[in-house]
Every structure is written in structure tokens, then in C-alpha cells.
Amino acid sequence: MNLVEKLKGYENQYMFIKWATGGEYGKLIYVGSDFIEFNIINVDTMEYSETVFIQASLILEVAIGGADVQRILAEVSSKMSLD
């Protein structure tokens, strides 16, 4: 199983992705056969700051759990309305 196949199961989840030219926290929107779509979150304001398309071969690291990812999940969840 390659990385793209594994990431397909994590669409619409928050994570940290490190790629060849950067690394950011955000939400994985779409996983294609040759690229991923990733919404970057500004960790200070907890709002989406930009969307990037990353070629799958440039991805170096993916962190789906951990203290920082859990903090982002908690802050995003607290901003959701109960309507």
C-alpha cells in the first residue's frame, strides 16, 4: 500500500503534513492519484488561511494524531455552533 492509498481513508480529517517546501496543520480535503488538496489552518486564529495542492511524491511526513493535532481539533470544535 502506498501513501496516497493510505491517505484516502483520512479525507476530511485534521492533520499535520510536511512536504518538500513546507509543513502545516490543516484539513485534508481530497486525495487523488497524483496530488492531494489540503486546507491550511492558521493556528493563531484557527481559520483557514489557504488551500494547497501538493504532489503526492513531495509529501515527507503526515501526523494524524498527537498533542498539537488534538489541540487544533479541540479549538475548531469549540468554534462550531450548536445550531
Stockholm file with secondary structure:
# STOCKHOLM 1.0

chainA/1-83         MNLVEKLKGYENQYMFIKWATGGEYGKLIYVGSDFIEFNIINVDTMEYSETVFIQASLILEVAIGGADVQRILAEVSSKMSLD
#=GR chainA/1-83 SS CCHHHHHHTTTTCEEEEEETTEEEEEEEEEECSSEEEEEEEETTTTEEEEEEEEEGGGEEEEECSSHHHHHHHHHHHHHSCCC
#=GC SS_cons        CCHHHHHHTTTTCEEEEEETTEEEEEEEEEECSSEEEEEEEETTTTEEEEEEEEEGGGEEEEECSSHHHHHHHHHHHHHSCCC
//
